[in-house]
């Protein structure tokens, strides 16, 4: 049995019991493998017990969640506005889910008010994606056509954007030689981002700092002084 998508109503201890039964029966998928054939860093709670960062990017917070919730890939609001947790394992525990939801509710009033959560199974957890992201970044950093790199936690993949797809075949071969799982990387044709305006043009007079929201994530947003 493999989890693909699950919706839970958050109403009392019976939820935890039901989730434990469902996840306990799903143990036919191997743990994700990181670079050089080593298990992903956060596949065990032995690497957990770190402290939640008080500052930093959403990536820093997701690294923390990957440590304290083994198998975690991402947490976000989906296209319907529903709180969704993606996981890269069929062994995601009730305790791990609770840690992720506690974090989300601490950073978002919308997450706090939601009565249900969706659990979506993806191929890779965040620790595995993050480990390979560093390897892939070094492999493609000299590509002239590269204009975007991103860990897509909603689908459990790494996306690479290019203004031209002419060298994609060569890059696939290069990444395969490094041991990167082929299903982990998506190649997309993207035009370079062009700013439509600036904060100086948009907001005047400046008062204190302006916060830039990160749509889709319940976590903290970076703040830029003006």
WOWOWO-V963945 format. One line per field, one symbol per residue. ss: DSSP state (h for helix, s for strand, l for the rest). phi: phi as a letter, one per 30 degrees, with the letter a starting at -180 (. if undefined). burial: 1 if it has 24 or more other C-alpha atoms within 12 Angstrom, else 0. A space follows every 10 residues. Layout:
ss = ???
phi = ???
burial = ???
//
This chain:
ss = llllsssssl lllhhhhhhh hhhhllllll llslhhhlsl llllhhhlll lllllllhhh hhhhhhhhll lsssssslll llssssslll lllhhhhhhh hhhhhhhlhh hhhllsssss sllllhhhhh hhhhhhhhhh lllllsssss ssllllssss sslllllhhh hhhhhhhlll lhhhsssssl llllllllhh hhllllllss slllllllll llsssl
phi = .bdcabccdc bjdddddddd dddddcbccd ddcceiicee ecdbddcdid cdddbjdddd dddddddcbe jdcabacddc icdbccbcad cddddddddd ddddddcbdd ddddcbbccb dbdbdddddd ddedddeddc dcddddbaba dcddbibccc cbdbcdcded deddddddjd edddcccbdb dedbddabdd ddbbddbicc ccdcdjcddd cdccdb
burial = 0110000101 0000000010 0110000000 1111100011 1111000000 0100000111 1111111111 1111111100 0111111111 1111111111 1011100100 1000011111 1111111111 1110111011 0010111111 1111111111 1100000100 1100100001 1001111100 0000000000 0000000000 0000011111 000000
//
